Amino acid sequence: MTVVLNFFDQFMSPSILGLPLVALALMLPWVLYPAPGARWVNNRFINLQQWFINGFTQQLLLPLNKPGHQWATLLVSLMLFLITMNMLGLLPYTFTPTTQLSLNLGIAVPLWLATVLKGLTTQPTHALGHLLPEGTPAPLIPVLIVIETISLIIRPLALGVRLTANLTAGHLLIQLVATAAFVLLPLMPAVAVLTACILVLLTLLEVAVAMIQAYVFVLLVTLYLQENV
């Protein structure tokens, strides 16, 4: 039982002198990204960063109409924040705040609520029309309204749980395979080397998952926004 619990110790929020270090981890991404200077020609890293932000912004705003473009800064910042948090969590002796369901729900619920309120204030008829598909038979109207309302309410929960579950499963799988490689090394070196190769491939896969999950999170928020603007 003790061994099983140790696998989940990596998801505990670290603290020093009783103060949680989650706040420090949340501020770290903004320190890593340099700001463009006043010079006409920037270095390669800043140029690469600007190219990524411009390309992602164009892809993100394709399904949105003109009023939705004012959300571009928020959505791109959220994308960079989630990618950085997910990627930093793959480094040794680090903590991944995005494996905490409370943090992910704290991000998902306000964004979802903002999109819903935006739709109710700008076009309430269209926003409420999503609760009842056109051409619904009269006997099914109460049932469909209840079903669509529940599906609308669980959207932020699905956002938070999806991000938490994918990152948590990946971290646990990496730790399990790494533990197996260390245990097998003195007993069966050949199998341990094969396990280590699998661990490297799994780590590369987890890097891709960290980036994809951040993109999926922001993309779903964009789709929710598209329905309400």
WORAVEN-V534850 format. One record per pair of residues at least 24 apart in sequence whose ideal C-beta (glycine too) atoms are under 10 Angstrom apart, sorted by the first residue. I is the first residue (numbers start at 1). J is the second residue. Records with the same first field share a line. If there is no record, write none. Layout:
# WORAVEN-V534850
I = J / J
This chain:
# WORAVEN-V534850
3 = 179
6 = 175 / 179
7 = 171 / 172 / 175 / 176 / 179
8 = 168 / 171 / 172 / 175
9 = 175
10 = 89 / 93 / 94 / 95 / 96 / 99 / 168 / 171 / 172 / 174 / 175
11 = 89 / 95 / 96 / 99 / 100 / 164 / 167 / 168 / 171 / 172
12 = 95 / 100
13 = 95 / 97 / 99 / 100 / 102 / 103
14 = 93 / 94 / 95
20 = 95
21 = 95 / 97
22 = 95 / 97 / 100 / 102 / 103
23 = 97
24 = 95 / 97
25 = 85 / 88 / 89 / 94 / 95 / 96 / 97 / 98 / 103
26 = 81 / 85 / 97 / 98 / 103
28 = 84 / 85 / 88 / 94 / 97
29 = 77 / 80 / 81 / 82 / 83 / 84 / 85 / 87 / 88
30 = 77 / 80 / 81 / 84
31 = 84
32 = 80 / 84 / 88
33 = 80 / 81 / 84
49 = 80
52 = 76 / 79 / 80 / 83
53 = 77 / 79 / 80
56 = 80 / 83 / 215 / 218
59 = 215 / 219 / 222
60 = 215 / 218 / 219 / 221 / 222
61 = 222
62 = 222
63 = 219 / 222 / 223 / 225 / 226
64 = 222 / 223 / 225 / 226 / 229
65 = 226 / 229
66 = 229
67 = 118 / 122 / 123 / 225 / 228 / 229
68 = 115 / 118 / 222 / 225 / 226 / 228 / 229
69 = 229
70 = 229
71 = 111 / 114 / 115 / 118 / 221 / 222 / 225 / 229
72 = 222
74 = 111 / 114 / 218 / 221 / 225
75 = 111 / 218 / 219 / 221 / 222 / 225
76 = 218
77 = 218
78 = 107 / 111 / 214 / 217 / 218 / 221
79 = 211 / 214 / 215 / 217 / 218 / 219 / 221 / 222
80 = 214 / 218
81 = 107 / 214 / 218
82 = 107 / 163 / 210 / 211 / 213 / 214 / 215 / 216 / 217 / 218
83 = 210 / 211 / 212 / 213 / 214 / 215 / 217 / 218
84 = 210 / 214
85 = 163 / 167 / 210 / 214
86 = 163 / 166 / 167 / 170 / 206 / 207 / 209 / 210 / 211 / 212 / 213 / 214 / 217
87 = 206 / 207 / 210 / 211 / 214
88 = 210
89 = 167 / 170 / 171 / 206 / 210
90 = 167 / 170 / 171 / 174 / 203 / 206 / 207 / 209 / 210
96 = 167 / 168 / 170 / 171 / 210
98 = 160 / 163 / 164 / 166 / 167 / 168 / 210 / 213 / 214 / 217
99 = 163 / 164 / 165 / 166 / 167 / 168 / 169 / 170 / 171 / 172
100 = 160 / 164 / 167 / 168
101 = 157 / 160 / 161 / 163 / 164 / 165 / 168
102 = 160 / 164
103 = 160 / 163 / 164
104 = 156 / 157 / 159 / 160 / 161 / 162 / 163 / 164 / 165 / 167 / 217
105 = 156 / 157 / 159 / 160 / 161 / 163 / 164
106 = 156 / 160
107 = 156 / 159 / 160 / 163 / 217 / 221
108 = 155 / 156 / 157 / 158 / 159 / 160 / 161 / 162 / 163 / 217 / 220 / 221 / 224
109 = 155 / 156 / 157 / 159 / 160
110 = 156
111 = 156 / 159 / 217 / 218 / 220 / 221 / 224 / 225
112 = 152 / 153 / 155 / 156 / 157 / 158 / 159 / 160 / 220 / 221 / 224 / 225
113 = 156
114 = 221 / 224 / 225 / 228
115 = 155 / 221 / 222 / 223 / 224 / 225 / 226 / 227 / 228 / 229
116 = 152 / 153 / 155 / 156 / 224 / 225 / 227 / 228
117 = 228
118 = 224 / 225 / 227 / 228 / 229
119 = 224 / 225 / 227 / 228 / 229
120 = 228
121 = 228
122 = 228 / 229
123 = 228 / 229
126 = 227 / 228 / 229
127 = 152 / 227 / 228 / 229
130 = 227 / 228
152 = 224 / 227
155 = 220 / 221 / 223 / 224
156 = 220 / 221 / 224
158 = 220
159 = 216 / 217 / 220 / 221 / 224
160 = 217
162 = 213 / 216 / 217 / 220
163 = 210 / 213 / 214 / 216 / 217
164 = 213
165 = 213
166 = 206 / 209 / 210 / 212 / 213 / 216
167 = 206 / 209 / 210 / 213 / 214
169 = 206 / 209
170 = 202 / 203 / 205 / 206 / 207 / 208 / 209 / 210 / 213
171 = 206
173 = 199 / 202 / 205 / 206
174 = 199 / 202 / 203 / 205 / 206
175 = 199
176 = 202
177 = 201 / 202 / 203
178 = 202 / 203
